[in-house]
Amino acid sequence: MINRLFRGIGANFLGQAIKIASNIVLVPLFLLAWGADIYGEWLLLTSMVAYLLLTEMGAQLYIVNRMTQAYAHRDNDQFCKILHTGLAMFLIIPVIVFIIFVAVIIVFNPATLLHINQTGHGTVVLVLAILAFQIVISLPQSVLLRVYFAVEMLPRGVMLINCMQLMNLIFLAGGLWRGWGMVPIAIVQLIPYGVLAGVALWDLNRKFPQFKILSLKAADFSFGLSFIKPSLHFFLIQLGQAFSLQGTVLVVGVVAGPVQVVLFSTMRTIVNMIRSFLDQLSHAAWPEMTRLDAQQDIDKFLVLFRVILRSALVASVIFITIFHFFGGFIYHFWLRKTVPFQQPVMDLFLIYMAQFIFWLTCSHPLQATNRHHTLSKMLFAASILTIALAYLGGRHFGLPGIVLGMIIGDLVLPFWAVPYLLRGYQACFSFKFFATEMAPYIGSLVILATIPWLAPLVLVLLLGWWLKAVPGQILRLDYWRQLK
């Protein structure tokens, strides 16, 4: 398990490095090729299409959990039934949604809804259609890739995703460098998805012929109906995330206009890179948590979660400190001063990330073990509250008010409610447990913000705190020799 976990974390971190490189490279290229106004309209179009991803209704997370449980018990028949049913679902549903979406954007003018003035109506419709077709390809492809997660080959699956992201970066950078418009840029984004789907299908069919992926004979419509209720709870979580991520972009567009959308998006991109980087720790451990829960090994489950939580919190302190003191320099170096930097907005984003990382990490054990029913309802309600508070804050205080509304929305519900729900899963996740984990985290952030010259001492103490959570055998030299 430790071997898989470290390899999975390494593969996930490589993926995050590619994402960071993409953001660093592509955003300036977008601004150089199109300007802030057109790029802001592109962000609005991609935000609108992103909601189509919700058509998978959370079923993929439920499917991979069920496949992991079946594989943990070496039940190949059940595994095939789950996999074939899931693939059949995501070969049919996306096509139906795509046809409906195209019909809607042809009849109704999306440019008017999104306040798009620089891009023509025909181009807007064509770009939306191409981006939507990308969803048609990506959903069944995602089911295929999740097979790797279920069969204890997560690093291989993640590396395939990394290759796709690298291809996408190269294609987009080349197109923008040559000054391509929205339509060809949308088209080149399709190519990596198609290539990866073909490679994954060939590789899995070769390695696991017993799963008979190409036949889909074990697909069962009535069995698929049993996915609906638990999948809808995952869907509520995804819907809430979409509201929080894409909905705030639309709020900025409505309240402040496309240029402020660019400012908001670029500032949040920095914070999201940090958040996504840290979030990979939990994603690498997700299949292991599912397997340990299926085997009812709670002691190892607790050890694994404590290591992941402390790793995320320690890394979060380091990143927050760097971007609090050097965020302006990094931002100007990245965008060559084409977009103004606002330190108060950056600091508010860092506060948002500090609390978000904590409760998001706490939510993953509930999702990995299919104990996410109450969690989904709470997060959905929190997302609606966050959007409402962001809108109110934006109307009265501009861009800082929007971020402040996001912070308050998180504090009102998920910051305390997610740990409470985790305690309902296992009593070991008590108030004392979370107080012990949060005290060094919050204390370190306060000290570093007020007495920055103590940073070396604080970081050394945090490292010692993290080492206390790591199992002793991992710290021994002979273990690493065997692992190597």
C-alpha positions, -999 to +999 in steps of 0.1 A: +000+000+000+028+024+009+045+017-024+013+024-044+006+055-023+040+071-029+040+063-066+005+077-068+014+109-050+044+113-073+023+108-104-003+132-091+023+158-083+037+155-118+002+161-131-001+192-110+033+204-122+019+201-158-012+220-148+009+247-132+030+250-163-001+252-184-015+281-163+019+298-163+023+294-201-013+296-214-027+326-196-001+351-209-004+335-244-042+340-243-038+376-233-011+382-259-031+365-287-066+378-279-064+406-253-082+408-220-117+414-235-118+383-258-100+361-232-126+371-207-154+361-231-136+327-237-136+322-199-173+328-198-179+303-226-158+276-210-175+282-177-209+277-193-199+244-210-183+232-178-217+227-163-223+199-189-198+177-170-225+175-143-245+152-167-225+123-153-245+129-121-218+118-098-220+082-110-183+079-119-172+083-083-197+058-071-187+034-099-150+035-090-158+030-053-179-001-062-152-014-086-125-009-059-146-028-033-153-056-058-116-059-067-106-059-031-127-090-027-115-104-061-151-106-074-144-104-112-181-110-121-193-081-100-164-060-113-174-066-149-210-059-142-203-026-126-178-016-153-199-026-183-230-009-169-211+023-162-195+024-197-229+018-214-244+047-194-217+071-204-217+061-241-254+071-243-262+099-219-235+124-231-247+121-267-283+129-257-272+158-236-250+171-265-279+171-290-302+190-265-275+215-257-267+223-294-304+227-301-308+252-272-278+274-281-290+276-317-325+287-307-314+311-279-286+336-281-260+327-254-240+359-262-268+380-249-271+360-217-233+362-210-229+398-221-205+389-249-200+418-273-166+412-290-173+377-304-199+371-331-230+350-325-220+323-350-186+319-334-201+317-300-225+289-310-197+270-329-172+272-300-199+261-274-208+231-297-171+220-300-165+224-263-196+204-256-185+176-279-154+174-258-176+164-229-191+135-250-156+121-254-143+128-219-170+110-199-166+074-212-128+080-213-130+089-176-147+056-167-119+037-185-092+056-166-109+049-133-104+012-139-067+018-132-076+033-098-098+004-089-073-024-097-044-009-077-027+007-107-035+044-099+000+057-109-004+042-144-038+058-148-026+092-136+004+091-159-019+086-189-039+116-178-006+135-174+003+127-210-030+140-222-025+173-203+010+176-217-004+171-253-031+197-246-005+222-233+016+218-264-013+220-289-028+251-272+005+269-268+014+263-304-020+275-316-020+306-295+016+314-305+004+313-341-025+336-333-053+311-338-089+322-330-115+306-307-127+279-331-094+263-340-083+265-303-115+247-293-109+220-320-073+212-309-085+206-274-104+176-287-074+157-300-057+146-267-090+133-254-095+110-284-060+098-283-061+090-246-094+071-249-080+049-276-047+041-257-066+033-224-090+010-242-062-009-259-040-011-227-068-023-204-081-049-228-046-062-231-038-063-194-072-075-182-089-096-208-111-111-182-129-078-179-140-080-216-142-042-219-149-042-256-180-065-254-200-047-226-220-080-223-224-077-185-241-043-188-274-044-169-300-016-172-319-026-141-286-028-122-277+006-134-308+020-119-294+011-085-266+036-091-290+065-092-296+074-056-259+072-043-247+088-075-270+117-071-254+125-038-220+126-055-238+148-081-249+172-055-212+175-043-201+182-079-230+206-085-219+225-054-183+226-066-194+238-100-215+266-084-186+276-062-160+275-090-178+285-122-207+304-106-184+329-090-169+336-124-203+343-137-211+365-107-180+386-114-190+388-151-225+401-142-213+425-114-181+438-128-176+428-165-151+407-186-119+426-175-127+419-138-133+383-148-097+381-160-084+397-128-105+374-106-097+342-126-059+349-127-058+356-090-079+325-082-058+304-106-027+309-084-047+298-053-063+269-072-029+257-083-019+255-047-052+238-037-051+213-065-015+205-057-023+197-021-056+180-030-036+153-049-025+138-016-060+128-008-068+116-043-037+093-043-050+078-010-086+076-021-085+040-035-065+029-004-091+044+019-119+026+000-100-007+002-092-004+039-128+004+046-139-027+027-115-048+047-126-030+079-090-021+089-098+011+108-064+014+125-045+017+092-073+040+079-068+064+108-030+064+103-033+070+066-058+099+070-036+116+097-006+115+074-026+129+045-042+157+066-009+168+082+009+167+049-018+190+033-018+214+063+020+217+064+023+223+027-005+248+029+013+268+055+044+269+032+025+280+001+004+306+020+035+322+035+052+324+001+023+340-017+015+363+012+049+379+011+059+374-026+025+370-043+028+404-060+062+397-075+051+362-087+019+376-102+037+405-121+064+381-133+038+357-145+016+381-164+042+408-172+021+434-155-007+431-181-032+427-153-031+448-121-023+430-088-044+436-057-027+424-024-060+425-003-077+402-029-048+378-028-047+377+010-085+370+010-080+342-015-053+327+008-076+328+038-102+311+017-077+284+007-065+279+042-099+268+055-109+251+022-080+227+023-089+215+058-125+207+053-120+193+017-094+169+030-118+158+057-145+152+032-125+126+011-128+097+036-166+101+036-167+101-002-142+072-006-164+050+016-197+060+001-208+077+033-215+110+015-253+113+016-256+140+043-223+155+031-237+161-004-268+179+009-247+201+032-222+210+005-249+218-020-266+242+004-232+257+012-225+264-024-258+282-029-251+303+002-216+310-011-229+323-044-255+345-027-229+360-003-204+365-031-231+384-051-240+405-022-204+412-014-197+421-050-226+445-052-214+464-021-176+460-020-165+449-055-140+421-061-128+419-025-165+416-014-169+386-037-140+367-021-151+377+014-185+362+006-168+330-004-149+329+029-180+335+050-200+309+031-173+283+040-172+292+076-209+291+081-212+254+070-185+231+057-156+242+078-172+227+110-199+205+095-176+182+075-154+172+105-186+166+124-199+142+098-165+124+097-169+118+135-202+101+127-183+076+105-157+067+132-156+079+168-119+083+166-124+115+146-134+134+177-133+171+185-100+164+204-086+148+172-093+178+150-083+204+177-050+186+179-045+188+142-057+224+137-039+241+166-004+239+151-019+248+117-037+280+127-009+290+152+017+287+125-002+309+101-008+336+128+029+336+138+042+337+102+018+366+093+028+387+124+064+377+131+078+365+097+114+363+110+104+332+130+097+313+098+127+289+100+117+279+136+081+275+127+088+253+097+112+231+117+085+226+144+059+218+117+082+192+102+086+175+135+048+176+140+044+160+106+069+133+113+050+122+145+021+111+122+043+091+098+045+053+106+079+044+121+088+018+094+086+045+067+113+065+086+138+036+087+165+034+061+161-003+054+124+003+044+135+027+016+161+003+004+135-024+001+111+000-016+137+010-041 
